[in-house]
Amino acid sequence: MNKKIGIIAGVIVLIAIIAAVLVFTGVINTNGNTGPNDNVLVVGFDSEFPPYGYKDDKGEYVGFDLDLAQEVCNRNNWTLVKQPIDWDAKDSELSSGTIDCIWNGFTINGREDKYLWSKPYIDNKQVIVTKSNSGINSLSDLKGKQVETQKDSSALSALEGDQKPLADTFKQLVQIADYNTAFLDLDAGTCDAVAMDIGVAQYQVNSKSNPSDYKILDEEISSEQYGIGFKKGNEQLRDKIQQTLDEMEADGTIAKIASKYDSYGVPGSLIKNNNTTTNTTN
């Protein structure tokens, strides 16, 4: 009997030691919410979504959203980990805890109940890009044309939703993995137009050797708002990041960061959040 009691006591002690190690290393978070373990914030982003997140000529990940995240981390003494993700796998990355949030031109509209959201901070719209000599000057001119857009993008959602009547006039709506591929197809004549976010469109056009070879139609497909998506139940992390962003807006830091991306229309897309309350019920 004493031997059995000794074995049981030993097992209990071992379990206690393992649990303590897990808590200490951050594998178990004792505050009841998933947060930046060891003061490390892991931000998931699409590395081919300029000007919000992309790889520059030096091979470094940069962009407006990543700059915001870096400043938030600096103010909270956190370390930022920029984690590029497969956009199709973003939900599994978030739910598994591989990333702490999705922060990269992430559309709130249509996903309101799927994530815990920050306040919206960008007003965005979806547009059509085509070659200047294409003869396409309005959305109605897309009839019988081949149009490409990114998988799981806001433009695709619009063309499969409210703008489906427009998409039904296309010769074909093709889903591609990224917009670099779409512009290669546009240059090669494989497609006639690309449906995409205005900021990404401006970046792609302005980065070309001859930007005048392209045009962005004045007519928009749809509009939306960007926010930061967190796993439901993680109010503690969301609220801390939102508090820091509110401070950054008040002291002009967000506007200063946005000015770096003026050629992509970021400053004009900023939402003033001073009188907006965070939705804590998602």
N, C-alpha and C positions, 0 to 999 in steps of 0.2 A: 504493500500500500504506500509506504513512504517513498519507495522508488518511483511509483507512478506519480505521486504528488510532486516529486522533484522534477520529473520529466515535464509535467504540465507547467510547473513554475518556470522552467527553463524556456519553454516555447513562448510563454507569455512575455518574458523578458526580451526574447529575440524579436518578437513582433513589435514590442514597444521601441526597441532600438531602430528597427527598420523604419517605422513610422516617423520617428524623430529625424532620421536622416532624410527622408523624403520631404518633410516639412522644411528642414534647413536648406535643402538644395532647391526648393521651389517647385518640386514636382507636385506636392500638395499645397494648395493655397488656403491658409486658415481663415482668410477673411470672407470666404464664401463666394468670391467672385474671381473670374479669370482676369489677371492683370499682368503687368510687365514684371515677370519673375526676375529676381536679382537686378531690378531697376533697368531691365532691357526691354525696349518696346520693339516688337517685330511687326513691321508694316508690310502687308501684302499688296503688290501692285503689278500692273501690266507694263512690262519694260518697253513696249512699243506703242505708247500712248502719249506722245508729246502734245502740248507742253507740260503735261501733268506728271508724267514719269517716263523716262527714256534713257538710252545710253548715249553719251556725248562722244565727240571725236577721240577723247582720251580713254574711252572704254569705261567711264564712270557713270553711275546712275544718278541722274539729275532730274529736275523738273519742279514746277510750282508746288505740287502737293508734297513732294519729298523735302523741299525747302521749308514748308510749313511744319512738317513732322520733325525736322531737325531742330527748328527753333523751339518747338514744344518740349523736345527732349532736353535741350540745353537749359531751359528754364526750370526743369524739374530734376536736373542732375541724373537723367536717364541716358542710356546708350541706345542709339537708333540702329536697328538692323533693317536694311532695305532688302526685302525678300521678293524677288520676281516670282510670279506664279503663272501657271497655265490658267487663263481666265475661265475656262470651262470647269476648272477644279476649285474655284475660289470658295465655294460653300464647304467642301470637304476640308479644305485647308483651315478655314475658320472654325468649324465645328470640332476638329481634332485638336485645336490648340497650337497648330504649327505656326499660325500667325495670330496676332492680337486684334487686328482690325484690317479692313479693306479700305485703303485710302489712295484713290487714284481715279479721279473723274468718275466717281461711282454714283450712278443715277438712283435717286430716291423713288421717283414716280413709278408706280406699279410694283414696288417692292416694300411699301410702307410697313407691312405687317411681318415681313420676313426677317428683318434685322432690327437691332437697337441702333437708332440713328443719332448722329450729332445734329446740330442745327444746319440747315442748308447754307452753303457759302458761295455757290456759283450758280448763276442763271445761264443755261446752255441751250443751244438750238442745233438741230440737225439740218444739214444742207446738202446740196448736190454740187460736186466738182466735175468739170468736164474740160476738154481741150477748147481753146479759144476759137478754133476754126471748125468746131463740131456742128455748128448750126443749132445747137441746143441753147435756148435762151429763157425757157420757162419750164415748169414741171410738165405742162401739157406736151412739150416737145419730146418727152421721154417715151412717148408711145412707140412701140416697136423696137425699143433700144435695149441693149444688154447692160444691166446695172449691177454693180458689185457692192457688197457691204460686209462688215465683219460679223462673225458668229456672235450671238448673244449680245449684240450692241443695241444701243438705244434707237439707232436708225432702223435696224431690223425689226425691233419691237413696234415701231411706228408703222412700218410698211406692211407688217403682218396684222396690225391692229386698225387704228383709225384711218390710216392711209392705205389700207388694202385695196380700195377701188383704184388708187393711183398705180399701185404695184401690179394690179391685174392688167394694166395697159402695156406693161413692159414686155419685150420679147422674152426676157428671163431675168429673174432676180437670183444672183449667185452669191452664196456665202463663202467668204474667204477667211483665212486664219489671222491676217494682219493687213494693215493699210499700206505697208511697203509693197506687198504683193499686188495690191489693188492698183497702185500707181504704176508698177511695172506693166501690168495688163493694160492700163489706160494708155501708156506710152506706146505699147506694141499694137494697139488697136484691137486687142482681145475683148475689151469692154468699151462701152461708150460713155459711161459715167460712174461715179462713185458716190454713195450716200454715206455721210459721216458727220461727226461733231464739228462745229465751226472752228474750235480751237485747234483741233488736229488738222483740219483742212488748211487753215492758215499756215500752220507749221510746215506741212508737206509742200505747199505751193511756194512759200518763201525760201525753203531750203533748196529749191531747184536752181540750176544754173540760169534758166530762162523762165522766171515766174510768169512772164507775160504769155507764155504758151498755154496757161491754164486760166480758168475763170470759175468763180463761185457764184452760183445763181442767187439772185436777191430773194427769191421766194424760198421760204423755209419749209421743211417737211413737218417738223414738230418742235416743241420746246420742253425743257425739263430743268430739274435742279439737282446739283451734286451735294452729297454729304459723305460723312465717314460712317461705314457700317461696322458694327460690333456684334458679337454673339449676344443673343438675348440673355438677360440676367447679369450682364457685366456693366451695371450702372456706375459702379465705383470708378472704373477706368474711363468710361465715356464722360462722366461728369468732370473728372480731373482734367482731361484733355480739352473739354469744352470751356471750362473756366480759364484755362491758359489761352485758348484761342480768343476768348472775349477780351482778355487783357491785351493781347497782341493787336486786336482790332482797335481798342481804345487808344493805345499809344502809337498807332500808325504803322506798326511793323508789318501787318498783312498787306497794306497798301504799298509799302516800300518793296516787299518781296514781289508783289504782283507787277510792279513797274519794270522788273527785269524781263517780263514776258509781254511787254506792251505790243509788240508786233504781232502777237497772237490773240490780241483782244481780251487778255485776262483782266486788266484793271476795270474795263467797262462791264465785265460780267460779274463783278463782286456783288454779293448781297450784304446789305447792312443789317446786322443781327442784334443791334442794341436793344430793340424792343421785342425780340423773339424769344419765347421760352422753349426749352428743350423738352421734347416729348419723351416722358419716362415710362410710358405705358406700352410701348411696342413689344 
